[in-house]
Amino acid sequence: MREISIAELDVLAANAREELWRKAKSVGRDCSIYLHWTAGHYDQKFDDYHINIDGDGRIWLMADLTETLSHTWKRNTGSVGVTLCCAVGGNTVDLGAEPPTETQIEVMSEVICSLADGLWLTIDKKHVMTHGEAADNIDGEWCHEPYGCQSTCERWDLQYLGTDQSPAFVMDYDDPKTGGNILRGKANWYRNERRKQ
């Protein structure tokens, strides 16, 4: 485990691109990024995810990006797991005493942009999903029986963020207020800003 910057992540993602795509294609899929929260404390990190973003917005690399970790059921090969350290005690009505912070949300959006640029991914629902979205197979890949918001609700990570833009739990994945749509929108904004430089 080590703290890294976005600039370092840019390099790591580019270096991992070929291997991650090879692994993803070996199971008939595209390389993907899956977004989570730990349901833990702001300073509590987990090695199930490649990247943890703590409550202060610091980025922690937990494993080599090409390593297959167990972050998203039956979707781990050729993918990168990114998590916010937060949401201990959270539920669909209240995200608890340690909800996602504005800083974490912005840093996750920058991390998505960095990874997507390095891995040559479009920032869309096919390649960048929350665990809740992936759990319901919204990308059209039928990797497992659904277990997300529209089915068992076993996983609903980041379905809402507890912010003005994403204030409450919604089940419609197309709703612009879902956490996934907010995060992808912000990541695309960061991508556009990068391209202006």
VOPAGU-2260 file (C-alpha; in pm, 1 decimal, decimal comma):
REM VOPAGU-2260
SITE   aa  ch    i         X         Y         Z
SITE  MET   A    0       0,0       0,0       0,0
SITE  ARG   A    1     129,2     343,1     -91,8
SITE  GLU   A    2     -10,6     689,3    -149,1
SITE  ILE   A    3       2,3     804,5    -511,5
SITE  SER   A    4     -83,1    1114,2    -713,5
SITE  ILE   A    5    -300,3    1145,9   -1022,3
SITE  ALA   A    6      17,7    1196,7   -1229,1
SITE  GLU   A    7     154,7     866,2   -1098,1
SITE  LEU   A    8    -176,4     695,9   -1168,8
SITE  ASP   A    9    -163,2     822,1   -1528,2
SITE  VAL   A   10     161,6     630,5   -1576,4
SITE  LEU   A   11      45,0     318,6   -1390,0
SITE  ALA   A   12    -275,2     299,7   -1595,7
SITE  ALA   A   13     -92,3     336,9   -1927,3
SITE  ASN   A   14     155,2      67,3   -1822,1
SITE  ALA   A   15    -127,4    -169,0   -1722,5
SITE  ARG   A   16    -335,3    -116,6   -2038,8
SITE  GLU   A   17    -208,7    -403,6   -2252,1
SITE  GLU   A   18    -226,8    -664,5   -1974,8
SITE  LEU   A   19    -570,9    -557,3   -1850,0
SITE  TRP   A   20    -716,0    -562,6   -2201,0
SITE  ARG   A   21    -561,1    -905,8   -2262,3
SITE  LYS   A   22    -719,7   -1040,1   -1944,5
SITE  ALA   A   23   -1059,0    -884,4   -2021,3
SITE  LYS   A   24   -1062,0   -1022,6   -2376,6
SITE  SER   A   25    -974,9   -1369,1   -2238,3
SITE  VAL   A   26   -1323,9   -1373,1   -2081,2
SITE  GLY   A   27   -1494,1   -1202,6   -2376,3
SITE  ARG   A   28   -1533,8    -856,6   -2223,6
SITE  ASP   A   29   -1387,0    -506,1   -2244,7
SITE  CYS   A   30   -1160,4    -370,3   -1975,6
SITE  SER   A   31   -1370,6    -195,7   -1705,8
SITE  ILE   A   32   -1356,3      24,0   -1398,3
SITE  TYR   A   33   -1584,5     -58,5   -1103,9
SITE  LEU   A   34   -1668,3     199,9    -838,9
SITE  HIS   A   35   -1741,0     117,0    -476,9
SITE  TRP   A   36   -1755,7     240,1    -123,2
SITE  THR   A   37   -1610,8      35,4     158,4
SITE  ALA   A   38   -1901,9      76,5     403,4
SITE  GLY   A   39   -1620,7     146,9     648,4
SITE  HIS   A   40   -1455,8     448,8     807,7
SITE  TYR   A   41   -1280,1     736,6     630,7
SITE  ASP   A   42    -937,8     608,0     737,6
SITE  GLN   A   43   -1008,5     234,2     696,7
SITE  LYS   A   44    -858,8      82,9     380,9
SITE  PHE   A   45    -932,4    -252,1     217,3
SITE  ASP   A   46    -713,6    -458,4     -14,5
SITE  ASP   A   47   -1009,9    -590,9    -217,9
SITE  TYR   A   48    -975,6    -277,3    -431,7
SITE  HIS   A   49    -682,1    -153,1    -637,9
SITE  ILE   A   50    -739,7     205,3    -526,0
SITE  ASN   A   51    -879,7     339,3    -197,7
SITE  ILE   A   52    -965,0     709,6    -159,3
SITE  ASP   A   53    -964,1     809,2     205,9
SITE  GLY   A   54   -1172,5    1076,4     377,9
SITE  ASP   A   55    -908,7    1340,9     306,9
SITE  GLY   A   56    -909,6    1254,6     -64,0
SITE  ARG   A   57    -570,3    1084,2     -59,6
SITE  ILE   A   58    -527,6     806,7    -317,5
SITE  TRP   A   59    -389,6     474,9    -193,9
SITE  LEU   A   60    -265,4     209,0    -434,8
SITE  MET   A   61    -329,5    -127,6    -271,0
SITE  ALA   A   62    -210,1    -359,4    -550,5
SITE  ASP   A   63     -70,6    -357,5    -901,2
SITE  LEU   A   64    -349,3    -254,6   -1141,8
SITE  THR   A   65    -304,3    -577,2   -1341,0
SITE  GLU   A   66    -368,1    -797,2   -1037,2
SITE  THR   A   67    -710,1    -964,5   -1029,5
SITE  LEU   A   68    -875,1    -866,1    -699,8
SITE  SER   A   69   -1212,9    -966,0    -557,9
SITE  HIS   A   70   -1405,7    -636,7    -570,1
SITE  THR   A   71   -1699,1    -709,1    -805,8
SITE  TRP   A   72   -1868,0   -1051,4    -824,0
SITE  LYS   A   73   -1773,4   -1239,0   -1144,3
SITE  ARG   A   74   -1637,5    -919,4   -1307,4
SITE  ASN   A   75   -1284,5    -894,8   -1170,1
SITE  THR   A   76   -1077,8   -1024,9   -1462,1
SITE  GLY   A   77    -941,6    -732,2   -1664,3
SITE  SER   A   78   -1094,7    -469,2   -1438,5
SITE  VAL   A   79    -985,5    -209,8   -1184,5
SITE  GLY   A   80   -1167,8    -159,4    -854,2
SITE  VAL   A   81   -1179,1     190,0    -704,8
SITE  THR   A   82   -1339,5     261,0    -368,2
SITE  LEU   A   83   -1423,4     551,3    -140,8
SITE  CYS   A   84   -1341,7     485,0     224,5
SITE  CYS   A   85   -1677,8     582,0     372,8
SITE  ALA   A   86   -2044,6     499,2     440,3
SITE  VAL   A   87   -2007,1     297,1     760,6
SITE  GLY   A   88   -2361,8     226,9     882,0
SITE  GLY   A   89   -2514,5     373,5     566,0
SITE  ASN   A   90   -2843,2     260,1     417,6
SITE  THR   A   91   -3074,2     364,1     135,1
SITE  VAL   A   92   -3224,7     640,9     350,4
SITE  ASP   A   93   -2918,1     771,6     536,1
SITE  LEU   A   94   -2550,7     735,5     439,3
SITE  GLY   A   95   -2445,3     732,7     804,4
SITE  ALA   A   96   -2197,5     940,0    1002,2
SITE  GLU   A   97   -1925,7     913,0     734,3
SITE  PRO   A   98   -2092,9     972,2     395,5
SITE  PRO   A   99   -1889,7    1038,6      79,5
SITE  THR   A  100   -1726,7    1381,7     103,1
SITE  GLU   A  101   -1718,8    1636,7    -177,0
SITE  THR   A  102   -1341,9    1592,7    -186,9
SITE  GLN   A  103   -1370,9    1213,7    -222,6
SITE  ILE   A  104   -1627,6    1251,7    -502,0
SITE  GLU   A  105   -1404,4    1492,5    -694,4
SITE  VAL   A  106   -1094,8    1277,8    -644,6
SITE  MET   A  107   -1282,3     964,6    -755,1
SITE  SER   A  108   -1389,5    1152,7   -1068,7
SITE  GLU   A  109   -1026,6    1246,4   -1138,8
SITE  VAL   A  110    -918,3     886,3   -1074,9
SITE  ILE   A  111   -1182,0     760,8   -1321,9
SITE  CYS   A  112   -1052,6    1006,7   -1582,0
SITE  SER   A  113    -690,7     906,3   -1522,5
SITE  LEU   A  114    -765,7     533,9   -1545,6
SITE  ALA   A  115    -992,4     572,9   -1848,4
SITE  ASP   A  116    -731,3     778,5   -2033,0
SITE  GLY   A  117    -454,9     530,0   -1954,5
SITE  LEU   A  118    -667,9     226,3   -2040,2
SITE  TRP   A  119    -820,1     386,8   -2353,5
SITE  LEU   A  120   -1177,0     361,2   -2221,9
SITE  THR   A  121   -1485,0     561,3   -2302,6
SITE  ILE   A  122   -1630,4     698,2   -1978,6
SITE  ASP   A  123   -1974,0     542,8   -2013,9
SITE  LYS   A  124   -2195,6     279,9   -1848,6
SITE  LYS   A  125   -2033,0       0,9   -2044,8
SITE  HIS   A  126   -1684,1      69,2   -1910,5
SITE  VAL   A  127   -1730,5     261,3   -1582,9
SITE  MET   A  128   -1995,9     137,1   -1341,4
SITE  THR   A  129   -2079,1     150,4    -975,3
SITE  HIS   A  130   -2103,0    -184,5    -799,7
SITE  GLY   A  131   -2479,5    -141,2    -785,3
SITE  GLU   A  132   -2499,9     -90,3   -1161,9
SITE  ALA   A  133   -2269,6    -383,3   -1230,7
SITE  ALA   A  134   -2471,9    -599,2    -991,2
SITE  ASP   A  135   -2776,5    -548,8   -1213,9
SITE  ASN   A  136   -2578,6    -609,5   -1536,9
SITE  ILE   A  137   -2672,9    -269,9   -1682,2
SITE  ASP   A  138   -2391,4    -293,7   -1936,0
SITE  GLY   A  139   -2571,1    -582,8   -2106,9
SITE  GLU   A  140   -2309,8    -837,3   -1995,0
SITE  TRP   A  141   -2490,7   -1120,6   -1818,2
SITE  CYS   A  142   -2214,6   -1220,4   -1575,2
SITE  HIS   A  143   -2445,6   -1334,4   -1292,3
SITE  GLU   A  144   -2799,8   -1315,8   -1162,6
SITE  PRO   A  145   -2891,1    -954,4   -1075,6
SITE  TYR   A  146   -2828,8    -844,4    -717,1
SITE  GLY   A  147   -2838,4    -463,3    -741,4
SITE  CYS   A  148   -3091,4    -185,7    -678,5
SITE  GLN   A  149   -3354,4    -319,5    -916,4
SITE  SER   A  150   -3342,1    -673,9    -782,0
SITE  THR   A  151   -3225,2    -788,4    -436,9
SITE  CYS   A  152   -3049,2    -459,0    -346,2
SITE  GLU   A  153   -2763,3    -663,2    -199,7
SITE  ARG   A  154   -2520,2    -413,5    -355,0
SITE  TRP   A  155   -2608,6     -51,4    -418,7
SITE  ASP   A  156   -2271,1     120,5    -373,1
SITE  LEU   A  157   -2282,2     485,4    -482,3
SITE  GLN   A  158   -2643,4     470,5    -605,0
SITE  TYR   A  159   -2667,9     807,6    -435,2
SITE  LEU   A  160   -2397,4    1032,8    -296,6
SITE  GLY   A  161   -2582,4    1239,1     -34,9
SITE  THR   A  162   -2502,0    1565,1    -215,4
SITE  ASP   A  163   -2723,9    1834,6    -366,5
SITE  GLN   A  164   -2670,0    1676,1    -709,2
SITE  SER   A  165   -2743,2    1324,1    -582,0
SITE  PRO   A  166   -2951,2    1366,3    -265,0
SITE  ALA   A  167   -3154,0    1046,0    -235,5
SITE  PHE   A  168   -3170,8     681,5    -334,7
SITE  VAL   A  169   -3332,1     623,7    -675,7
SITE  MET   A  170   -3377,3     290,8    -852,9
SITE  ASP   A  171   -3373,2     420,6   -1211,6
SITE  TYR   A  172   -3018,0     390,2   -1345,2
SITE  ASP   A  173   -3095,1     647,1   -1615,2
SITE  ASP   A  174   -3185,1     914,5   -1359,2
SITE  PRO   A  175   -2920,4    1189,4   -1382,4
SITE  LYS   A  176   -2908,0    1205,3   -1001,0
SITE  THR   A  177   -2762,5     857,1    -950,6
SITE  GLY   A  178   -2409,8     843,3    -816,7
SITE  GLY   A  179   -2289,2     659,7   -1125,1
SITE  ASN   A  180   -2421,5     925,2   -1361,4
SITE  ILE   A  181   -2281,2    1207,9   -1146,9
SITE  LEU   A  182   -1936,9    1044,3   -1124,7
SITE  ARG   A  183   -1919,4     965,8   -1497,9
SITE  GLY   A  184   -2029,8    1322,2   -1576,3
SITE  LYS   A  185   -1760,2    1469,4   -1353,9
SITE  ALA   A  186   -1497,1    1233,0   -1495,3
SITE  ASN   A  187   -1587,2    1339,6   -1848,7
SITE  TRP   A  188   -1557,7    1703,0   -1738,1
SITE  TYR   A  189   -1204,7    1631,1   -1610,6
SITE  ARG   A  190   -1125,6    1457,7   -1939,9
SITE  ASN   A  191   -1239,9    1763,2   -2136,7
SITE  GLU   A  192   -1028,8    1990,0   -1915,0
SITE  ARG   A  193    -723,3    1771,1   -1975,5
SITE  ARG   A  194    -773,7    1792,5   -2349,8
SITE  LYS   A  195    -774,0    2174,3   -2334,1
SITE  GLN   A  196    -421,9    2175,8   -2187,3
